[in-house]
Amino acid sequence: MIQYWLMKSEPGEVGIDDLLAAPGSTLPWTGVRNYQARNFMRDAMQVGDGILFYHSSCAQPGVAGLAVVASVAYPDPTQFDVNGKYFDPKATLEQPRWVSVDVRALEKTPLLALAQLRAMPELDDMLLLQKGSRLSITPVSSRQWRIIRDRLHAGAGD
């Protein structure tokens, strides 16, 4: 059964354009250091699951494209890079603490801004829109996925 996710990325690190420009429009989703988000990748994500690619921590946050999960979870190599910002000294090759999945872009869409999402009463129950929600990966219901996908394809700027 296909599931749906919202995955946040800072466009200065990896934006939808970077994902589209990558070989095969696919990149590893590395650097997640929240246990709940990690558990979503490790325990729930499956190849083919839908992704709302969300630009965060920028002037205009919002859904910027659609993507799919392109691999099962595997150890995030950034946890072992002693000189990297995502290094985890407690992680070992035998017992990695963090995982990644590969993400493949499907399409860049007109930006559906956070303010527009908040203005859609049919999305009131969406985790992204809950007060205090800061997770970089959250599940999205199939109903929420259809509402947002349909709005994106109708033109988010309308």
N, C-alpha and C positions, 0 to 999 in steps of 0.2 A: 504494500500500500504506500503510495507516494505521500510524503509529508512535506510541509512547507516551513520555511525559516526566513527570518529577517537577520541579515548579517551586516554589521556596521563596520565601515572602514573610513579612515581619514583620507580624503582625496589627495592630500600631500604625501601620504605613504603609498597607498594603492587605491586609485580611483577606478571607475568603470572604464575609462579610456585606457588605463594601464592594463587592465584585464583583457580588453579587446585586442590590444597590441601584442600581448604575450603569445608565444608559439602555441598554436591550437586554442588560443583565447583561454588558456588555462594556467592558473597559478596555485601554489600551495597557500593555504590560509594559516599562516604561522603567527606566533606571538601571543596567542590567547593565554592569559594567566589568571583566569577566574575559574574556579572549580565547577560551577554550575554550567557555564558555557562549554568548558572542556567535556563535561559529562554528556551534554547534548551531542557534541561531535563524536565522542567515543561510543556512546550507548544507543543513540537514537538515529543519527543521520545515516541515510542509505544512498547509494549511487542512484541518481535520477531525481532525488528530492529537489523541489523548487526553492529558489532563493530570491528574495527581494534584496537587491544590492543597495545598501543605504549609505549615503555619504554623511558622516558625522563630524563634529568638532570643526565646523567650517561656517562661513558666512551664511550659507543657505543649506541647512541640513535637509535631507529627504531621500526618497527612493529615486535612484538614478538609473536603474536597469534591472534586468532579470538575468538570472544565472541558474545553474544546477550544480548539485554535488557530483563531482566527477571521480571520487575515489572513496574507499573506506578509510577510516581513521588509521593513522600510522604515527610513530613517534615524531614529534616536532623537532627538527634538527637544531633549531635556534636555542633550545635549552642547553645544548652541549658546547655552544660557542663561547669560550671564556671571555672573549673580547666584545661580545655582542650585548645589546641592551636587554635581551630576553634570556640571558644565561641564568640557569638555576643550579647552584652548587649542590643541591640535594638530589638532582636527577643523575641517574647512571644509565649506561647502555642496557644493563640487565633489568633495571627498574626505572624506566622513563616516567616522568610525572605529567608531561604535557603531550597533546596530540595535535595533529593537523589533518585537514582533508584538502583535497584539490577541488578548486572551484572553477567551473567553465562558464564564461559569459555566453548568454543567448542573444541579448540585445541591449543597447543603450536606449533609454526612453527619455521623453521630456521629464524634467525633474518634477516629482510630486512632493512638494515641500511639506515639512513637518506641520506648518500652520494649516495647510490644506487637509492633511490627514486628520488633524484635530477638529476641523470644521465638518467632518463627515460623521454624523451621529451613528451611522451603522458600524463604525469602527470603535465606539466607546470602550469596548471590552478588550481591545488590542493591547498586549503587554507593553509595547513601545510607548503607548500613550498614558500608561498608569503613572501616577505621581511617584517619583523616586526610582523609576525604572532606568537602570544604567547598563544593563547587560549588553555585551557586544553581539550576542547571538540569542535570539528568542524564537520560540515556536510561533507559527502563524496558522490559524485555522484555515481549512479549505474555503470557507465562506469569505474570510478576510482576504485570502489570496485572490479569489475571483473578483471581489469588489475592487481591489487595488489594480489587478491586471487589466480589468475592463476600463478603469479610469485612465490608466497609463496609455492604453491603446486608443482611447477616445481623445487623448491629448490633455495632459495634466494642466496645461496653462489655461484651459477653457474656463 
